[in-house]
Amino acid sequence: MAVGRNPDRPDGAVYHSDRGSQYTAKRTKELVEAYGFRKSMSRPGTPSDNQPIESFWHTLETELGSLTQYTYEDASRKIVKYIELYYNSSRLHSSIAYLAPNEFFTLLSVHHT
């Protein structure tokens, strides 16, 4: 998604993750390097390094509630719908001047062209 949504990203754009096994896997490392990202990882045992995504997960859990009653496929669809149709498109974020992320990204794109 990072590649598809940002085809004009600068060389050396940062790909940040925690140390989950899916992010430390050899295949992930190869993809990150192949697409010209600079890899950044949280230090072991320091979740504060990953504060923005931890904040996002908290918001997701608070606003969507428990998903344990759903099948994996239904929960996945519900999360994608929440992110794509609400969180990125409509939800105002105090950290970006009370704009929706898609709107803020558009403004950034206009200012950097």
Secondary structure, 3 states (H helix, E strand, C coil): CHHHHCCCCCCCCEEEECCCHHHHCHHHHHHHHHCCCEEEECCCCCHHHHHHHHHHHHHHHHHHCCCCCCCHHHHHHHHHHHHHHHHCCCCCEHHHCCECHHHHHHHHHHHCC
